[in-house]
Amino acid sequence: MSVSAINNIVKKLMDTAEVTGLQLGIVNNNTTVFAKGYGYSNIALKKLNNANTCFYAASLAKPLFGYVVMHLVDEGKIDLDRPLYQYLPKPLPEYDNYKDLANDARWKLITARMCLSHTTGLPNWRQFTPHKKLEILFTPGDRYSYSGEGIQLLQLAVETIAGKPLEILARKKVFKPFGMTRTDYLWQPRFESDYAVGHDWNDDTIPKRRSDKAAAAGSMETTVTDYTRFMAAVMQGKGLSAKSAAEMLSPQISIKSKRQLDGPEIQAVNPNESIKLAYGLGWGLFNTPYGKAFFKEGHLDGWGHYVIGFPDKKIALVIMCNSSSSESIFKELVEKLTGVTIPWYWENYIPYRQNIKLPVNVLQQYVGEYDGKLKAIVSVVNGKLKVESPTVHLSKTNLYAVNDHHFFLKIMETDIDFVKDASGKVIKAMLDDEGEKYELKKVK
């Protein structure tokens, strides 16, 4: 595929789905052949992305941490199947961060293999559990359930074993050997010269996080240039023994959930059987017409990333975005660039809805206040139609046009149809909020 064809695909999708900024890297024959930035690193300041703009990596930090762990396996410092508590100087519940587990001895079962394959039984994050406490949801090793908590537990063990903090280990074993000069688990002064901020659904900028404490689950900053180098290294197993490199990309657990973050519930029928969706050590895996693929997502408000590699073909893609709208294009972008359909539904990569751009004079007719079971205020700001509602604490949010009277919100499954009288004057708005219907009369 030509560079111009790649540019056209990316720019068209970004424009259609209103993705603020994107970086794309391509590996061919295990070598970086393409790395480029698109759109804005900071739209408010009109700063543009390039291939060396630092992006918050989100969960792309996890498989890189897994690579560090596999180094320690090769060095004989950690056994993937030895319970982690055996590496710690005191029982796990005696650490402040793990005191919630004092009455559940199953913490003694958790191993490094379970942490990297997301089978620890720990939640993704404790703050999202009903009791806001850390708990073991099922017997460790029993099944897949994505867990940032499991990665953080492994970091505690790794730093204890190595006697060094994660950032030092990563610099020595990954960043420096692979030439990743603009990547680190801690914010570095050199990043200040060129970095991106996240953008929410309304294209508003999100304040930049500058991590001063390394977190294996997601404190890393990187660039598409650097992470594409890392993907090329992963496909070649650089720095690892052949055994460890193969083990990392081998299925450890079959994935049977309909959605990645569904939780630990058991599925009676495996919806992912046809593609053999599974988890390796730090990477998701599935079968494609081109052989096995390994992949990882990264997500936080204002950020969305997707990387995928095809070892048999020596090809990989790195897609990094500083926009909440980005994940809606991942299915189509990967398909157009590789011909492969990713497990997009499982990853919750719901494709964007088609919308059109209307002139301001058309949008102005909908401006006003609407009242009913809830109150809505519609305005035009910088050429975009926005809605806010004090009733449901909704701040000004973009409305996207399906046609000249039907609009939808991206941040929730909500549609608004504006109704006119015989003279063409807007008199009410019909609201459909995830199947809940509201009729709001225009009062001003």
C-alpha positions as CSV (number, residue, x, y, z in Angstrom):
1,M,0.0,0.0,0.0
2,S,1.4,3.4,-0.9
3,V,2.0,6.2,1.6
4,S,-0.6,8.4,-0.1
5,A,-3.2,5.6,0.2
6,I,-2.5,5.2,3.9
7,N,-2.7,8.9,4.4
8,N,-6.1,9.0,2.6
9,I,-7.5,6.2,4.7
10,V,-6.4,7.7,8.0
11,K,-7.4,11.3,7.2
12,K,-10.9,10.3,5.9
13,L,-11.7,8.2,9.0
14,M,-10.4,10.9,11.3
15,D,-12.5,13.5,9.6
16,T,-15.6,11.3,9.5
17,A,-15.4,10.3,13.2
18,E,-14.0,13.6,14.3
19,V,-10.8,12.1,15.8
20,T,-8.6,14.9,17.0
21,G,-5.2,13.3,16.8
22,L,-3.6,10.0,15.8
23,Q,-0.2,8.4,15.4
24,L,0.4,5.4,13.1
25,G,3.3,3.1,12.9
26,I,3.8,0.1,10.6
27,V,6.2,-2.8,10.8
28,N,7.0,-4.8,7.6
29,N,9.5,-7.6,7.5
30,N,10.1,-6.9,11.2
31,T,11.4,-3.4,10.5
32,T,9.7,0.0,11.0
33,V,8.7,1.2,7.6
34,F,6.2,3.9,8.5
35,A,5.7,6.3,11.5
36,K,3.6,9.4,11.3
37,G,1.5,11.8,13.3
38,Y,-1.9,13.2,12.2
39,G,-4.1,15.9,13.6
40,Y,-3.6,17.9,16.7
41,S,-1.5,17.2,19.8
42,N,-3.3,20.1,21.4
43,I,-6.2,21.5,19.4
44,A,-6.7,24.5,21.7
45,L,-3.1,25.6,20.9
46,K,-3.2,24.4,17.3
47,K,-0.2,22.2,17.9
48,L,0.2,19.3,15.5
49,N,1.2,15.7,16.1
50,N,4.3,14.1,14.6
51,A,5.9,10.7,15.0
52,N,7.9,11.9,18.0
53,T,5.2,13.5,20.0
54,C,4.9,11.9,23.4
55,F,1.6,10.2,24.1
56,Y,0.2,8.8,27.3
57,A,0.5,5.1,26.7
58,A,-2.3,3.9,29.0
59,S,-2.4,0.1,29.1
60,L,0.2,-0.3,26.4
61,A,2.5,-0.1,29.4
62,K,1.3,-3.6,30.5
63,P,2.8,-5.8,27.8
64,L,6.1,-3.9,28.0
65,F,6.2,-4.6,31.7
66,G,5.5,-8.3,30.7
67,Y,8.7,-8.1,28.6
68,V,10.7,-7.0,31.6
69,V,9.2,-9.9,33.6
70,M,10.3,-12.4,30.9
71,H,13.8,-11.0,31.1
72,L,13.8,-11.9,34.8
73,V,12.4,-15.4,33.9
74,D,15.4,-15.9,31.6
75,E,17.8,-14.7,34.4
76,G,16.3,-17.3,36.8
77,K,15.1,-14.6,39.1
78,I,11.4,-15.3,38.9
79,D,9.4,-18.5,38.2
80,L,6.1,-17.9,36.4
81,D,4.4,-20.6,38.5
82,R,5.8,-19.9,41.9
83,P,3.3,-18.1,44.2
84,L,4.3,-14.4,44.4
85,Y,4.0,-14.2,48.2
86,Q,7.1,-16.5,48.4
87,Y,9.2,-13.7,47.0
88,L,7.9,-11.1,49.6
89,P,9.5,-10.5,53.0
90,K,6.1,-10.4,54.7
91,P,2.6,-11.8,54.1
92,L,0.7,-9.9,51.4
93,P,-2.1,-8.6,53.7
94,E,0.6,-6.9,55.8
95,Y,1.2,-4.5,53.0
96,D,-1.2,-1.5,53.3
97,N,-2.3,-1.9,49.7
98,Y,-3.4,-5.5,50.3
99,K,-4.8,-5.5,53.8
100,D,-8.3,-6.1,52.3
101,L,-7.2,-9.7,51.5
102,A,-6.5,-10.6,55.1
103,N,-9.5,-12.9,55.3
104,D,-9.1,-14.6,52.0
105,A,-6.1,-17.0,51.9
106,R,-6.4,-17.4,48.1
107,W,-3.8,-14.7,47.7
108,K,-1.3,-17.4,48.3
109,L,-2.2,-19.0,44.9
110,I,-1.5,-16.0,42.7
111,T,1.5,-16.4,40.4
112,A,3.3,-14.2,37.8
113,R,1.7,-16.3,35.0
114,M,-1.8,-15.4,36.4
115,C,-1.0,-11.7,36.6
116,L,0.2,-11.5,33.0
117,S,-2.7,-13.6,31.7
118,H,-5.3,-11.8,33.7
119,T,-6.5,-14.9,35.7
120,T,-5.7,-13.7,39.3
121,G,-9.3,-13.3,40.3
122,L,-8.6,-9.7,41.3
123,P,-10.9,-6.9,39.8
124,N,-9.7,-4.5,37.2
125,W,-9.6,-1.8,39.8
126,R,-10.9,-2.0,43.4
127,Q,-12.6,1.4,43.2
128,F,-15.1,0.0,40.7
129,T,-16.2,-2.9,42.9
130,P,-19.4,-2.7,44.9
131,H,-17.6,-2.4,48.2
132,K,-14.7,-0.2,46.9
133,K,-12.3,-2.7,48.3
134,L,-9.8,-5.2,46.9
135,E,-11.2,-8.7,46.8
136,I,-10.6,-12.0,45.0
137,L,-13.6,-12.7,42.8
138,F,-12.9,-16.3,41.9
139,T,-10.2,-18.9,42.5
140,P,-6.9,-17.6,40.9
141,G,-6.1,-19.4,37.6
142,D,-9.7,-20.5,37.0
143,R,-10.6,-18.1,34.2
144,Y,-9.9,-14.8,32.4
145,S,-10.9,-11.4,33.9
146,Y,-8.9,-8.3,33.0
147,S,-7.1,-6.9,36.0
148,G,-4.9,-3.9,36.4
149,E,-4.7,-4.8,40.1
150,G,-3.0,-8.1,39.1
151,I,-0.4,-6.2,37.1
152,Q,0.3,-3.9,40.0
153,L,0.7,-6.8,42.4
154,L,3.3,-8.4,40.0
155,Q,5.1,-5.0,40.0
156,L,5.5,-5.2,43.8
157,A,7.0,-8.7,43.5
158,V,9.3,-7.8,40.6
159,E,10.7,-4.7,42.3
160,T,11.2,-6.8,45.5
161,I,13.0,-9.5,43.6
162,A,15.2,-7.2,41.6
163,G,15.8,-4.7,44.3
164,K,15.2,-1.9,41.8
165,P,12.2,0.2,40.8
166,L,10.4,-0.6,37.6
167,E,11.6,2.5,35.7
168,I,15.2,1.4,36.2
169,L,14.5,-2.1,35.1
170,A,12.6,-1.0,32.0
171,R,15.3,1.5,30.9
172,K,18.0,-1.2,31.1
173,K,16.1,-4.2,29.6
174,V,13.8,-2.5,27.0
175,F,14.1,1.2,26.5
176,K,17.8,1.5,25.9
177,P,18.4,-1.7,24.0
178,F,15.5,-0.9,21.5
179,G,16.4,2.8,21.1
180,M,13.2,4.0,22.8
181,T,14.6,7.4,23.7
182,R,11.2,9.1,24.3
183,T,9.6,6.4,26.5
184,D,9.6,6.1,30.3
185,Y,7.3,5.0,33.1
186,L,8.0,8.4,34.7
187,W,7.6,11.9,33.2
188,Q,10.9,13.2,31.9
189,P,11.9,16.8,31.4
190,R,12.8,16.0,27.8
191,F,9.2,15.2,27.0
192,E,8.2,18.8,27.6
193,S,9.4,19.9,24.2
194,D,6.7,17.9,22.3
195,Y,3.8,16.1,24.0
196,A,0.1,15.5,23.4
197,V,-2.9,16.1,25.7
198,G,-6.0,14.1,25.5
199,H,-9.3,15.4,24.0
200,D,-12.7,14.5,25.1
201,W,-15.8,13.8,23.0
202,N,-16.3,17.5,22.6
203,D,-12.7,18.1,21.5
204,D,-12.0,19.9,24.7
205,T,-8.5,19.3,26.0
206,I,-7.9,17.2,29.2
207,P,-5.1,18.4,31.6
208,K,-1.8,16.5,31.1
209,R,-0.8,13.9,33.7
210,R,2.9,13.9,34.5
211,S,3.6,10.6,36.4
212,D,6.0,10.8,39.3
213,K,5.5,7.2,40.3
214,A,6.0,4.2,38.0
215,A,2.9,2.0,37.5
216,A,3.3,-1.1,35.4
217,A,-0.4,-1.0,34.6
218,G,-0.4,2.5,33.1
219,S,2.0,5.4,33.9
220,M,4.1,5.1,30.7
221,E,4.7,7.9,28.2
222,T,5.8,6.9,24.7
223,T,5.7,7.8,21.0
224,V,4.6,5.9,17.9
225,T,8.2,5.7,16.7
226,D,9.3,4.1,20.0
227,Y,6.4,1.7,20.4
228,T,6.7,0.5,16.8
229,R,10.3,-0.4,17.5
230,F,9.1,-2.3,20.5
231,M,6.5,-4.2,18.4
232,A,9.2,-5.2,15.9
233,A,11.4,-6.4,18.8
234,V,8.5,-8.5,20.2
235,M,7.9,-10.3,16.9
236,Q,11.6,-11.2,16.9
237,G,11.8,-12.0,20.6
238,K,14.8,-9.7,20.9
239,G,16.6,-10.0,24.2
240,L,14.7,-13.1,25.3
241,S,15.4,-16.8,25.0
242,A,13.5,-18.6,22.3
243,K,11.5,-20.4,25.0
244,S,10.4,-17.2,26.8
245,A,9.6,-15.4,23.5
246,A,7.4,-18.3,22.4
247,E,5.7,-18.7,25.8
248,M,4.8,-15.0,25.9
249,L,2.8,-15.3,22.7
250,S,1.3,-18.7,23.5
251,P,-2.3,-19.1,24.8
252,Q,-2.5,-19.3,28.6
253,I,-6.3,-19.1,29.0
254,S,-9.2,-19.2,26.6
255,I,-11.4,-16.1,26.6
256,K,-15.2,-16.8,26.8
257,S,-16.7,-13.5,27.7
258,K,-18.8,-11.4,25.3
259,R,-17.0,-8.2,26.3
260,Q,-13.5,-7.7,27.6
261,L,-14.6,-6.0,30.8
262,D,-17.7,-8.1,31.5
263,G,-16.2,-9.5,34.7
264,P,-15.6,-13.1,35.8
265,E,-19.0,-14.5,34.9
266,I,-18.9,-17.9,33.1
267,Q,-20.3,-18.1,29.6
268,A,-22.3,-21.2,28.7
269,V,-21.3,-20.9,25.1
270,N,-17.9,-19.4,24.0
271,P,-18.7,-16.6,21.6
272,N,-15.0,-16.3,20.6
273,E,-14.4,-20.0,19.7
274,S,-14.2,-19.4,16.0
275,I,-11.1,-17.2,16.3
276,K,-9.6,-18.9,19.4
277,L,-9.5,-15.7,21.4
278,A,-7.1,-16.2,24.3
279,Y,-4.6,-14.4,26.5
280,G,-0.9,-15.0,26.5
281,L,1.6,-13.3,28.8
282,G,0.8,-9.6,28.5
283,W,-0.9,-10.0,25.1
284,G,-4.3,-10.9,23.7
285,L,-4.2,-13.6,21.0
286,F,-6.5,-14.7,18.2
287,N,-6.4,-16.6,14.9
288,T,-6.5,-14.8,11.6
289,P,-6.3,-15.9,7.9
290,Y,-2.6,-14.8,8.2
291,G,-1.9,-16.9,11.2
292,K,-1.8,-16.0,14.9
293,A,-2.2,-12.3,15.9
294,F,-1.2,-10.7,19.2
295,F,-2.7,-7.4,20.3
296,K,-3.2,-4.9,23.1
297,E,-5.5,-2.0,23.8
298,G,-4.9,1.2,25.7
299,H,-7.7,3.4,27.0
300,L,-8.4,6.4,29.3
301,D,-10.6,9.4,28.8
302,G,-9.1,11.3,25.9
303,W,-6.9,8.4,24.8
304,G,-7.4,5.3,22.8
305,H,-4.7,2.9,21.4
306,Y,-4.5,-0.3,19.6
307,V,-1.5,-2.4,18.5
308,I,-1.6,-5.7,16.6
309,G,1.2,-7.9,15.3
310,F,1.2,-10.9,12.8
311,P,4.4,-12.8,13.6
312,D,4.1,-15.2,10.7
313,K,3.9,-12.3,8.3
314,K,6.4,-10.1,10.2
315,I,3.8,-7.2,10.0
316,A,2.5,-5.0,12.8
317,L,0.4,-1.9,13.3
318,V,0.6,0.7,16.1
319,I,-2.3,3.1,16.4
320,M,-2.2,5.7,19.1
321,C,-4.8,8.4,19.5
322,N,-5.3,11.4,21.8
323,S,-9.1,11.6,21.3
324,S,-12.1,9.9,23.0
325,S,-13.6,9.4,19.5
326,S,-10.7,7.3,18.3
327,E,-11.9,3.8,19.2
328,S,-14.8,4.1,16.8
329,I,-12.5,3.9,13.8
330,F,-10.2,1.0,15.0
331,K,-12.3,-1.8,13.4
332,E,-12.4,-0.1,10.0
333,L,-8.8,1.2,10.1
334,V,-7.3,-2.2,10.9
335,E,-9.4,-3.8,8.2
336,K,-8.4,-1.3,5.5
337,L,-4.7,-1.6,6.4
338,T,-4.4,-5.4,7.0
339,G,-7.6,-7.1,5.7
340,V,-8.1,-8.6,9.2
341,T,-11.2,-8.1,11.3
342,I,-10.3,-7.7,15.0
343,P,-12.5,-8.9,17.9
344,W,-14.0,-5.4,18.0
345,Y,-17.2,-6.2,19.8
346,W,-15.3,-7.9,22.6
347,E,-13.1,-4.9,22.8
348,N,-16.1,-2.5,22.8
349,Y,-14.8,-0.8,19.7
350,I,-18.3,0.2,18.5
351,P,-18.0,1.7,15.0
352,Y,-18.8,5.4,14.5
353,R,-22.2,6.5,13.3
354,Q,-22.3,8.4,10.0
355,N,-23.1,12.1,10.4
356,I,-23.2,15.1,8.3
357,K,-22.1,18.7,8.8
358,L,-24.8,21.4,8.7
359,P,-24.3,25.1,8.2
360,V,-24.7,27.4,11.2
361,N,-27.9,29.0,9.8
362,V,-29.6,25.6,9.9
363,L,-28.3,24.8,13.4
364,Q,-29.5,28.1,14.7
365,Q,-33.2,27.2,14.3
366,Y,-32.8,24.6,17.1
367,V,-31.3,26.9,19.7
368,G,-33.4,27.4,22.8
369,E,-34.8,25.9,25.9
370,Y,-36.8,22.7,26.0
371,D,-38.9,21.5,28.9
372,G,-40.7,18.3,29.9
373,K,-39.7,15.4,32.2
374,L,-36.2,16.9,32.0
375,K,-34.9,20.2,30.8
376,A,-32.5,20.7,27.9
377,I,-30.8,23.8,26.6
378,V,-29.6,23.8,23.0
379,S,-27.0,26.3,21.7
380,V,-24.5,26.8,18.9
381,V,-20.8,27.2,19.9
382,N,-18.0,27.6,17.4
383,G,-20.2,26.3,14.6
384,K,-21.3,23.2,16.5
385,L,-24.8,22.4,18.0
386,K,-24.6,21.5,21.7
387,V,-27.0,20.4,24.3
388,E,-26.9,20.6,28.1
389,S,-29.3,19.5,30.8
390,P,-29.2,20.7,34.4
391,T,-31.7,17.9,35.2
392,V,-29.2,15.1,34.5
393,H,-26.1,17.2,35.2
394,L,-25.1,17.1,31.5
395,S,-22.6,19.9,30.6
396,K,-22.5,21.3,27.0
397,T,-22.1,18.3,24.7
398,N,-21.8,18.1,21.0
399,L,-24.8,16.9,18.9
400,Y,-24.1,15.2,15.6
401,A,-26.5,15.4,12.7
402,V,-27.9,12.3,10.9
403,N,-30.0,14.7,8.7
404,D,-31.3,18.2,9.0
405,H,-33.5,17.4,12.1
406,H,-32.2,14.2,13.7
407,F,-29.1,14.3,15.9
408,F,-27.3,12.0,18.3
409,L,-24.8,12.2,21.2
410,K,-21.5,10.2,21.2
411,I,-21.0,10.1,24.9
412,M,-24.2,8.0,25.4
413,E,-26.8,6.2,23.4
414,T,-29.1,9.2,23.0
415,D,-30.9,10.5,19.9
416,I,-32.8,13.8,19.5
417,D,-35.4,14.5,16.8
418,F,-36.5,18.1,16.4
419,V,-40.1,18.5,15.3
420,K,-41.5,21.5,13.4
421,D,-45.0,22.8,12.9
422,A,-46.7,23.5,9.6
423,S,-44.9,26.8,9.3
424,G,-41.5,25.2,9.7
425,K,-41.0,26.5,13.3
426,V,-39.3,24.1,15.8
427,I,-41.8,23.3,18.5
428,K,-40.4,20.3,20.4
429,A,-37.7,17.7,20.7
430,M,-38.3,14.0,20.9
431,L,-35.6,12.4,23.0
432,D,-34.7,8.7,22.9
433,D,-32.3,7.9,25.7
434,E,-31.4,4.1,25.5
435,G,-35.0,3.3,24.8
436,E,-36.5,5.8,27.3
437,K,-38.7,8.3,25.5
438,Y,-39.1,12.0,26.4
439,E,-41.1,14.7,24.7
440,L,-39.7,18.2,25.4
441,K,-41.6,21.3,24.4
442,K,-39.6,24.3,23.2
443,V,-40.3,27.1,25.7
444,K,-37.8,29.8,24.6
